Amino acid sequence: MTNRLWQLLVISTFLTVSTLSGCIFLPGGTVVESALVVHTAGSKKHTAAVQVPVAASEVFATIVRLLEENPDWLIENRNDEAFLIEFAKGSRSLTGQVTDLGVGRSLLYVWADAGESGATGEELATSMVEIVCDELGVEHELVHY
């Protein structure tokens, strides 16, 4: 198993366990009701994920609203039933998907490719997640893996 695949497996397990427990565990063992933003790097795209105490439909609606308020970003694909959206600005592209975890909680994944923009995929993916968290009023902490 590749190192990246192993990291994703560990992160997925972590998020599943924290979902079932109803808490998010931050480094140092502190249990809080805030969000943990996780960043990993893949071969081409960077990924950021966050579990938030907000219904999936509200998270997705917030992403759509933010994109509609910023017409520089072109929505390339939108699937409201799957809470999936792909959008781009120049050579930068992002994909966001929200998964309903039940009980008013959801998981947001963002995959980003910074293209030739001069930014990094990491900056693009994590900034989108942080913007969505800020819009939703969810406190968050960024952790790199």
VEXDREN-2710 file (C-alpha; in Angstrom, 1 decimal):
% VEXDREN-2710
k/r/px/py/pz
1/MET/0.0/0.0/0.0
2/THR/1.4/3.4/-0.9
3/ASN/2.2/6.0/1.7
4/ARG/-0.5/8.4/0.4
5/LEU/-3.1/5.7/0.3
6/TRP/-2.2/4.7/3.9
7/GLN/-2.5/8.3/5.0
8/LEU/-5.9/8.6/3.5
9/LEU/-7.0/5.3/5.2
10/VAL/-5.8/6.6/8.5
11/ILE/-7.5/10.0/8.1
12/SER/-10.8/8.3/6.9
13/THR/-10.7/6.0/10.0
14/PHE/-10.0/9.0/12.2
15/LEU/-12.9/10.9/10.8
16/THR/-15.2/7.9/11.1
17/VAL/-14.3/7.2/14.7
18/SER/-14.7/10.9/15.6
19/THR/-18.1/11.0/13.8
20/LEU/-19.4/8.0/15.7
21/SER/-18.2/9.4/19.0
22/GLY/-19.8/12.8/18.2
23/CYS/-16.6/14.7/18.9
24/ILE/-13.6/16.0/17.1
25/PHE/-10.2/15.1/18.6
26/LEU/-7.6/17.8/18.1
27/PRO/-3.9/17.2/18.6
28/GLY/-3.0/16.9/22.3
29/GLY/-6.1/14.9/23.1
30/THR/-8.4/17.8/23.7
31/VAL/-12.1/17.2/22.8
32/VAL/-13.9/20.2/21.4
33/GLU/-16.9/21.1/19.4
34/SER/-15.0/22.8/16.6
35/ALA/-13.8/21.6/13.2
36/LEU/-10.5/20.0/12.3
37/VAL/-9.3/20.8/8.8
38/VAL/-7.1/18.0/7.5
39/HIS/-4.8/18.5/4.5
40/THR/-3.1/15.8/2.5
41/ALA/-1.2/16.0/-0.8
42/GLY/-1.9/13.6/-3.7
43/SER/-0.1/13.1/-7.0
44/LYS/-1.8/16.0/-8.7
45/LYS/-4.5/17.4/-6.4
46/HIS/-4.4/18.5/-2.8
47/THR/-7.1/17.5/-0.5
48/ALA/-8.6/19.3/2.5
49/ALA/-11.4/17.8/4.6
50/VAL/-13.4/19.0/7.5
51/GLN/-16.2/17.6/9.6
52/VAL/-18.7/20.3/10.7
53/PRO/-21.7/20.4/13.0
54/VAL/-23.9/21.6/10.1
55/ALA/-26.3/19.8/7.8
56/ALA/-24.9/18.8/4.4
57/SER/-27.6/20.7/2.6
58/GLU/-26.6/23.9/4.4
59/VAL/-22.9/23.4/3.7
60/PHE/-23.5/22.8/0.0
61/ALA/-25.9/25.8/-0.2
62/THR/-23.2/28.0/1.3
63/ILE/-20.6/26.8/-1.3
64/VAL/-23.1/27.5/-4.1
65/ARG/-23.9/31.0/-2.7
66/LEU/-20.2/31.9/-2.3
67/LEU/-19.6/30.9/-6.0
68/GLU/-22.6/32.8/-7.2
69/GLU/-21.3/35.9/-5.3
70/ASN/-17.9/35.5/-7.0
71/PRO/-18.6/35.3/-10.8
72/ASP/-14.9/35.0/-11.6
73/TRP/-15.3/31.3/-10.6
74/LEU/-16.9/29.2/-13.3
75/ILE/-19.1/26.3/-12.1
76/GLU/-18.2/23.4/-14.5
77/ASN/-20.3/20.7/-12.9
78/ARG/-23.0/20.8/-10.2
79/ASN/-24.9/17.8/-8.8
80/ASP/-27.3/19.0/-6.1
81/GLU/-28.3/15.4/-5.1
82/ALA/-24.7/14.3/-4.5
83/PHE/-23.8/17.7/-3.0
84/LEU/-20.9/17.8/-5.6
85/ILE/-19.6/20.8/-7.3
86/GLU/-16.6/21.5/-9.6
87/PHE/-15.5/24.9/-10.4
88/ALA/-12.5/26.8/-12.0
89/LYS/-10.9/30.1/-12.4
90/GLY/-8.2/30.2/-15.1
91/SER/-5.9/27.3/-14.5
92/ARG/-7.1/26.7/-10.9
93/SER/-9.7/24.0/-10.4
94/LEU/-11.5/22.8/-7.3
95/THR/-14.0/20.0/-6.5
96/GLY/-16.1/20.1/-3.4
97/GLN/-18.3/17.3/-2.1
98/VAL/-20.3/17.3/1.1
99/THR/-21.3/14.0/2.8
100/ASP/-24.3/13.9/5.2
101/LEU/-23.2/12.2/8.4
102/GLY/-26.6/12.5/10.1
103/VAL/-27.6/14.3/13.2
104/GLY/-26.9/17.7/11.7
105/ARG/-23.2/16.9/10.9
106/SER/-21.4/16.7/7.6
107/LEU/-18.1/16.1/6.0
108/LEU/-16.7/18.5/3.4
109/TYR/-13.9/17.3/1.0
110/VAL/-12.2/19.7/-1.3
111/TRP/-9.7/18.7/-4.0
112/ALA/-7.7/21.4/-5.6
113/ASP/-5.2/21.9/-8.4
114/ALA/-3.6/25.3/-8.5
115/GLY/-2.5/25.0/-12.1
116/GLU/-0.2/27.8/-13.2
117/SER/-1.6/30.4/-10.8
118/GLY/1.5/30.6/-8.6
119/ALA/-0.4/29.5/-5.6
120/THR/-0.2/25.9/-4.2
121/GLY/-2.9/23.3/-4.2
122/GLU/-2.6/23.2/-0.5
123/GLU/-3.3/26.9/-0.2
124/LEU/-6.3/26.6/-2.5
125/ALA/-7.9/23.6/-0.8
126/THR/-7.4/24.7/2.8
127/SER/-8.5/28.3/2.1
128/MET/-11.7/27.1/0.5
129/VAL/-12.5/24.9/3.5
130/GLU/-11.6/27.8/5.9
131/ILE/-13.8/30.2/4.0
132/VAL/-16.8/27.8/4.2
133/CYS/-16.2/27.3/7.9
134/ASP/-16.0/31.0/8.5
135/GLU/-19.3/31.5/6.5
136/LEU/-20.9/28.8/8.6
137/GLY/-19.6/30.3/11.9
138/VAL/-17.6/27.1/12.6
139/GLU/-14.4/27.4/14.6
140/HIS/-11.6/25.4/13.0
141/GLU/-8.0/24.4/13.2
142/LEU/-5.7/23.4/10.3
143/VAL/-3.6/20.2/10.7
144/HIS/-1.1/19.0/8.1
145/TYR/-0.5/15.3/7.5
END
